Amino acid sequence: MVEIQDLTKNKELKKYYKDIKKYYSKVLEVLKLNDNFEAALVIVGKSKIRTINKQYRNIDKETDVISFAEVDYDGEFGEDSYLGDIFINVDRVKSQAKLYEHSIKREFCFLFVHGMLHLFGYDHMNPKDEKKMFALQDKIIGDLK
């Protein structure tokens, strides 16, 4: 299950919450995992995500998504495991959707899936890992516009 909390005054992304829940299930399906997991999605603005990025990653700049895994995933979790938190910057959702010429829904769902894969230990720090993670993203998101 994914719990969604919007810390912005805007609430513009609320209409896509059902899509987030759909892609949450799709991540688990593609990874061949049961649905006894929990995660939190927190929607924030650019100043909040910049603060988080600086505090936890020592990078003093805005970003689009940050994930904090509760535990390091090594292929095994307990029966009912809390995966962690995903923070998505609503301002970057909108600007990147425009930049990449696709819908806000697509960008929001993409960033969520990207964050979920990080919770499961996937990364893109080297070309081999990036290829694997991005292939999974494509499989999960498919042709969502």
C-alpha positions as CSV (number, residue, x, y, z in Angstrom):
1,M,0.0,0.0,0.0
2,V,1.2,3.5,-0.7
3,E,0.2,6.4,1.5
4,I,0.2,9.8,-0.2
5,Q,0.7,13.1,1.6
6,D,0.6,16.4,-0.2
7,L,2.5,19.1,1.7
8,T,1.8,21.8,-0.9
9,K,-1.1,24.2,-1.0
10,N,-1.7,23.4,-4.6
11,K,-3.2,19.8,-4.5
12,E,-2.9,19.7,-8.3
13,L,-1.6,16.1,-8.4
14,K,-4.5,14.7,-6.4
15,K,-6.4,13.6,-9.5
16,Y,-3.5,11.2,-10.3
17,Y,-3.4,9.4,-7.0
18,K,-5.3,6.4,-8.4
19,D,-2.6,6.2,-11.1
20,I,0.1,6.2,-8.5
21,K,-1.6,3.3,-6.7
22,K,-1.9,1.5,-10.0
23,Y,1.8,1.9,-10.7
24,Y,2.7,0.9,-7.1
25,S,1.0,-2.5,-7.8
26,K,2.7,-2.7,-11.2
27,V,6.1,-2.2,-9.7
28,L,5.4,-5.1,-7.3
29,E,4.0,-7.2,-10.2
30,V,7.0,-6.7,-12.5
31,L,9.4,-7.4,-9.6
32,K,7.4,-10.5,-8.8
33,L,6.7,-9.5,-5.2
34,N,3.7,-9.8,-3.0
35,D,1.7,-6.7,-2.1
36,N,2.4,-6.7,1.7
37,F,4.6,-3.7,1.4
38,E,4.0,-0.1,2.4
39,A,5.6,3.1,1.2
40,A,5.0,6.8,1.7
41,L,4.8,9.3,-1.1
42,V,5.2,12.9,0.0
43,I,4.6,15.7,-2.4
44,V,6.6,18.8,-1.8
45,G,7.6,22.1,-3.4
46,K,11.0,23.1,-4.7
47,S,12.2,24.8,-1.5
48,K,11.4,21.8,0.7
49,I,13.1,19.3,-1.6
50,R,16.1,21.5,-1.8
51,T,16.3,21.5,2.0
52,I,16.0,17.7,2.1
53,N,18.6,17.3,-0.6
54,K,21.0,19.5,1.2
55,Q,20.4,17.9,4.6
56,Y,20.6,14.3,3.6
57,R,22.7,14.3,0.5
58,N,24.8,17.4,1.0
59,I,23.7,18.7,-2.4
60,D,22.4,22.3,-2.2
61,K,20.0,22.3,-5.1
62,E,16.5,21.4,-6.1
63,T,15.8,17.9,-7.5
64,D,12.8,16.1,-8.8
65,V,12.6,13.0,-6.6
66,I,14.4,11.6,-3.6
67,S,13.9,8.2,-2.0
68,F,14.8,7.1,1.5
69,A,14.8,3.3,1.9
70,E,13.9,2.1,5.3
71,V,16.3,-0.9,4.9
72,D,18.8,-1.9,2.3
73,Y,17.0,-4.3,0.0
74,D,19.0,-7.4,-0.7
75,G,16.2,-9.4,-2.3
76,E,14.5,-10.3,1.0
77,F,12.0,-8.4,3.1
78,G,9.8,-9.5,5.9
79,E,6.1,-10.4,5.4
80,D,4.9,-6.8,6.0
81,S,7.7,-4.5,5.3
82,Y,7.8,-0.7,5.2
83,L,9.9,0.2,2.2
84,G,10.5,3.9,2.9
85,D,9.6,7.4,1.7
86,I,9.6,9.0,-1.7
87,F,9.6,12.8,-2.0
88,I,8.4,14.3,-5.3
89,N,8.8,17.9,-6.2
90,V,5.5,19.1,-7.7
91,D,7.3,22.1,-9.4
92,R,9.7,19.8,-11.2
93,V,6.8,17.5,-12.2
94,K,5.2,20.4,-14.1
95,S,8.4,21.8,-15.6
96,Q,9.8,18.4,-16.7
97,A,6.4,17.4,-18.2
98,K,6.6,20.6,-20.3
99,L,10.3,20.1,-21.1
100,Y,9.9,16.5,-22.2
101,E,6.6,17.3,-24.0
102,H,4.5,14.8,-22.1
103,S,1.7,14.9,-19.6
104,I,1.9,15.9,-16.0
105,K,0.4,12.5,-15.2
106,R,3.2,10.7,-17.1
107,E,5.9,12.7,-15.3
108,F,4.4,12.2,-11.9
109,C,4.0,8.4,-12.4
110,F,7.4,8.1,-13.9
111,L,9.1,9.9,-10.9
112,F,7.1,7.7,-8.5
113,V,8.2,4.5,-10.3
114,H,11.8,5.8,-10.3
115,G,11.6,6.4,-6.6
116,M,10.0,3.0,-5.9
117,L,12.8,1.2,-7.8
118,H,15.4,3.1,-5.6
119,L,13.6,1.7,-2.5
120,F,14.2,-1.8,-3.9
121,G,17.9,-1.1,-4.3
122,Y,18.0,-0.2,-8.0
123,D,20.3,2.6,-9.0
124,H,21.8,4.3,-12.0
125,M,25.3,5.2,-10.8
126,N,27.1,3.2,-13.5
127,P,26.0,2.2,-17.1
128,K,25.2,-1.4,-16.3
129,D,22.9,-0.5,-13.3
130,E,21.4,2.3,-15.3
131,K,20.5,0.1,-18.2
132,K,18.8,-2.4,-15.8
133,M,16.9,0.2,-13.9
134,F,15.8,2.1,-16.9
135,A,14.6,-1.1,-18.7
136,L,12.4,-1.8,-15.6
137,Q,11.0,1.7,-15.7
138,D,10.1,1.3,-19.3
139,K,8.5,-2.0,-18.6
140,I,6.4,-0.6,-15.8
141,I,5.4,2.7,-17.3
142,G,5.0,1.3,-20.8
143,D,3.6,3.8,-23.3
144,L,2.0,6.1,-20.7
145,K,1.8,9.6,-22.3
